[in-house]
């Protein structure tokens, strides 16, 4: 079964008042994800940038939060002694503890740094190396306590458009005995591909993308960075870690490569006047057809007149949209990984 990059071109014709009511054609492209077969739409228009947002008021009003250094040890929960005898996990400035309002069986928060706020260009690889080191230790200790918790997501929701209610940079670490919908789709489709081809989809994909050169960004150690053919969000960048399915097996080299790729992506977002984002790492133990995957997407930036980037297409039609051709995004972001 060959990996196929399927697309369909749509065109809307109208008499535009922006062109003195001359006839114009506005294209839309539907793409089919080569693994999950999920559709996404590439739209070719977007609202103009309003420039960099001034966060000074938000910072002033929210500083001294529970994640700030003077509060984090007094106002955050501790782990059960059976899981983490010390109560919390730390590395450098990063500190991890149970989520007071978890969304899963094992929910944790990792505060990334002492600084109450960082703009996108201010994140460093060291910040994420420390944060991931804490997350990995949390997962290892929890899995030693409960072997059934093998489905883990490590995510960052940055700023209000990304779903975060706290300005202070932090990660979410969530483990469950059952996979999320996205994990299940990846597992089922990846297993089916392996049964038919006796090869791993992710290995075949990155080899093909590297050969085509249209969406392949860079390699950093065992981490392959690329723009997906059928994105599930705006300005989506993906990283796949070769030979690993779970964060628990990563060494420092792989963790460092993931951190550098995230920071490179955030620098590109900042230069595009973006300021909010999400990423998710899909970490699954015991699934031979899976490979550790990270997805990073930008969100509609905080600005004077905020426009949500999820419409009825996404929430009611389950059809995701992107506002840039993946091939264009790849050309633009590749220098940030050099």
C-alpha positions in Angstrom: 0.0 0.0 0.0 1.7 3.2 -1.2 1.5 6.4 0.7 -0.8 8.7 -1.3 -1.0 12.5 -1.2 -4.6 13.1 -2.4 -6.0 16.5 -2.9 -9.1 18.1 -4.6 -9.3 21.6 -5.9 -12.4 23.7 -5.3 -13.2 27.1 -6.8 -15.7 29.8 -5.9 -16.5 32.4 -8.6 -18.1 35.8 -7.7 -18.2 39.5 -8.7 -16.1 41.1 -6.0 -16.6 44.7 -4.7 -12.9 44.6 -3.9 -12.2 44.5 -7.6 -14.8 46.9 -8.9 -17.2 43.9 -9.2 -15.0 42.1 -11.7 -15.1 38.3 -11.8 -12.7 36.7 -9.3 -12.0 33.0 -8.5 -11.2 32.0 -4.9 -9.6 28.6 -4.6 -9.8 26.1 -1.7 -8.0 22.8 -1.5 -9.2 19.7 0.3 -6.4 17.3 1.3 -6.7 13.8 2.6 -4.3 12.7 5.4 -2.3 9.8 4.1 -2.5 7.8 7.3 -5.9 8.6 9.0 -7.7 9.7 5.8 -9.1 12.7 7.6 -9.9 15.7 5.4 -8.6 19.2 5.9 -9.2 22.4 4.0 -6.5 24.8 2.9 -7.9 28.3 2.6 -5.9 30.9 0.7 -7.0 34.1 2.5 -6.4 35.4 6.0 -6.8 38.6 8.0 -3.8 40.9 7.9 -1.6 41.1 10.9 -2.2 43.8 13.5 1.4 43.7 14.7 2.9 42.7 18.0 0.6 42.8 21.0 1.5 44.7 24.2 1.3 42.2 27.1 2.4 44.7 29.8 -1.1 45.1 31.2 -1.8 41.4 31.3 1.5 40.7 33.0 1.0 43.4 35.6 -2.6 42.2 36.4 -1.7 38.5 36.7 1.8 38.5 38.3 2.2 36.7 41.5 0.2 33.7 40.3 0.3 30.3 42.0 3.0 29.2 39.5 5.3 32.1 40.4 8.4 31.2 42.6 7.0 32.7 45.8 3.8 30.6 45.6 4.5 27.4 43.7 5.7 25.3 46.7 2.9 26.6 49.0 -0.1 26.7 46.8 0.3 23.6 44.5 -0.6 19.9 45.3 1.8 17.1 46.0 1.9 13.6 44.6 0.9 10.6 46.6 3.9 9.2 48.5 3.5 5.9 46.6 4.1 7.7 43.3 6.6 10.5 44.2 7.9 10.2 47.8 9.4 13.7 47.5 6.0 15.2 46.7 7.1 17.0 43.5 9.6 16.6 40.7 12.0 19.3 39.6 14.9 19.9 37.2 16.6 23.3 37.0 13.8 25.9 37.1 11.1 23.4 36.1 8.9 21.9 38.7 6.1 19.3 38.3 3.1 18.5 40.6 -0.4 17.0 40.3 -3.0 19.1 38.5 -5.6 20.4 41.1 -8.2 20.0 38.4 -7.1 17.0 36.3 -8.7 16.0 33.0 -7.5 12.4 33.2 -6.5 9.6 35.6 -3.0 11.1 36.1 -2.9 14.8 35.5 0.2 16.9 36.2 1.4 20.4 35.6 5.0 21.3 34.8 5.9 24.9 35.5 8.6 25.7 33.0 10.4 28.6 34.5 10.5 31.3 37.2 9.5 34.1 34.7 5.8 34.9 34.9 5.6 35.5 31.2 7.7 34.8 28.1 6.9 36.0 24.6 7.5 33.4 21.9 11.0 34.5 20.9 12.1 34.3 24.6 11.6 30.6 25.0 15.0 28.7 25.0 15.8 25.0 24.3 17.1 24.8 27.9 13.6 25.7 29.2 12.0 22.8 27.4 14.8 20.4 28.1 14.2 20.9 31.8 10.4 20.8 31.4 10.6 17.5 29.4 13.0 16.0 31.9 10.5 16.6 34.6 7.6 15.3 32.5 9.6 12.1 31.6 10.4 11.5 35.3 6.7 12.0 36.2 5.6 9.4 33.6 8.3 6.9 34.6 7.3 7.1 38.3 3.6 6.9 37.5 4.0 3.9 35.2 6.0 2.1 37.9 3.0 2.7 40.2 0.4 1.8 37.5 1.4 -0.2 34.5 -2.0 0.3 32.8 -1.3 4.1 32.4 0.5 3.8 29.1 -1.2 6.5 27.0 0.4 9.9 27.7 0.0 13.3 26.3 2.4 16.2 27.0 0.9 19.5 25.8 1.3 23.2 26.1 -1.7 25.6 25.9 -0.2 29.0 25.6 -2.3 32.1 26.3 -6.1 32.4 26.2 -6.6 31.5 22.5 -4.7 28.3 23.2 -7.0 27.4 26.1 -4.8 28.5 29.0 -6.2 30.5 31.9 -2.7 31.1 33.5 -0.1 33.3 31.8 2.8 31.7 33.5 4.4 29.2 31.0 3.6 25.6 31.9 3.0 22.1 30.4 0.2 19.6 30.9 1.1 15.9 31.4 -1.8 13.6 31.3 -1.8 9.8 31.5 -4.6 7.3 31.1 -5.3 3.6 30.6 -7.3 4.4 27.5 -6.1 6.4 24.5 -7.6 9.7 23.3 -9.5 9.7 20.0 -6.4 11.0 18.2 -4.2 8.4 19.7 -6.6 5.6 18.8 -6.8 6.9 15.2 -3.0 6.9 15.0 -2.7 3.5 16.5 -5.4 1.9 14.3 -4.2 3.4 11.1 -0.6 2.8 11.8 -1.3 -0.9 12.7 -3.3 -1.4 9.5 -0.5 0.1 7.4 2.1 -2.2 9.1 0.0 -5.3 8.5 -0.3 -4.5 4.8 3.2 -3.4 4.2 5.4 -4.9 7.0 6.9 -1.4 7.3 6.3 1.5 9.7 4.2 4.3 8.2 6.2 7.0 9.9 9.5 5.7 8.7 8.1 5.5 5.1 6.6 8.9 5.4 9.7 10.8 6.4 11.8 9.0 3.8 9.3 10.0 1.1 9.0 13.6 2.4 12.7 13.9 2.5 13.0 12.7 -1.0 10.2 15.0 -2.3 11.7 18.0 -0.4 8.4 20.0 -0.5 7.4 19.7 3.2 10.5 18.2 4.9 12.1 20.8 7.1 15.2 19.3 8.8 16.7 16.4 10.8 18.0 16.8 14.3 19.5 13.6 15.5 16.6 11.1 15.4 14.0 13.7 15.2 12.5 14.4 11.7 10.8 17.8 11.3 8.2 18.3 8.6 5.0 20.1 7.6 2.1 17.7 7.3 0.5 17.3 3.9 -3.0 17.7 5.4 -2.6 19.9 8.5 -5.1 19.8 11.4 -4.3 23.4 12.5 -2.8 26.7 11.4 0.9 26.7 10.6 1.3 23.1 11.8 4.8 21.7 12.2 5.4 18.0 13.1 8.3 16.1 14.6 8.7 12.4 14.6 11.3 10.6 16.8 12.8 7.6 15.0 13.0 4.3 17.0 10.9 5.6 19.9 7.2 5.4 20.7 7.3 6.7 24.3 8.9 9.6 26.1 10.2 7.1 28.7 12.8 5.7 26.3 14.2 9.0 25.1 17.8 10.0 25.9 19.0 13.6 26.4 19.9 13.9 22.8 16.4 13.3 21.6 14.9 15.5 24.3 17.3 18.3 23.3 16.3 17.9 19.6 12.6 18.2 20.4 13.3 21.3 22.5 15.3 23.0 19.7 12.6 22.2 17.1 9.9 23.7 19.3 11.9 26.9 19.9 12.7 27.2 16.2 9.0 27.0 15.4 8.1 29.6 18.0 10.7 32.0 16.6 9.0 31.7 13.2 5.6 32.3 14.8 6.9 35.4 16.6 8.2 36.8 13.4 4.8 36.3 11.8 3.2 38.4 14.7 1.6 35.3 16.2 1.6 34.9 20.0 -0.6 31.9 21.0 0.0 28.2 20.2 -0.6 24.6 21.2 1.5 21.6 21.0 0.9 18.0 21.8 3.2 15.0 22.1 1.7 11.6 21.7 3.5 9.1 23.9 2.3 5.5 23.8 4.0 2.4 25.3 3.5 -1.0 23.9 2.5 -0.1 20.4 5.0 -1.3 17.8 3.5 0.6 14.9 3.6 4.0 16.7 6.3 6.5 16.7 6.6 9.4 19.1 5.0 12.4 17.4 4.7 16.1 18.3 2.3 18.5 16.6 2.7 22.3 17.0 0.0 24.7 15.7 -0.5 28.5 16.0 -3.7 29.9 17.3 -5.4 33.2 16.4 -3.2 35.8 18.2 -4.4 37.9 21.1 -5.2 41.3 19.5 -7.6 44.2 20.0 -10.4 42.4 18.0 -9.9 38.7 18.6 -11.2 36.2 16.0 -11.4 32.6 17.0 -9.8 30.2 14.5 -12.3 27.4 15.1 -15.6 27.7 13.3 -18.5 25.3 12.7 -16.3 23.5 10.2 -14.0 22.3 12.9 -16.4 21.8 15.8 -19.5 20.5 14.0 -18.2 19.1 10.7 -14.9 17.6 12.0 -13.1 19.1 9.0 -10.1 21.1 10.0 -8.7 24.1 8.2 -5.3 25.8 7.6 -4.6 29.2 6.2 -1.3 28.5 4.4 -0.2 25.8 1.9 2.1 23.4 3.7 4.7 23.7 1.0 4.8 27.5 1.5 5.1 27.1 5.3 8.0 24.6 4.8 10.0 27.1 2.6 9.4 29.9 5.1 10.2 28.0 8.3 13.2 25.9 7.1 15.8 28.7 7.7 14.7 28.8 11.4 15.9 25.2 11.8 19.4 25.8 10.4 
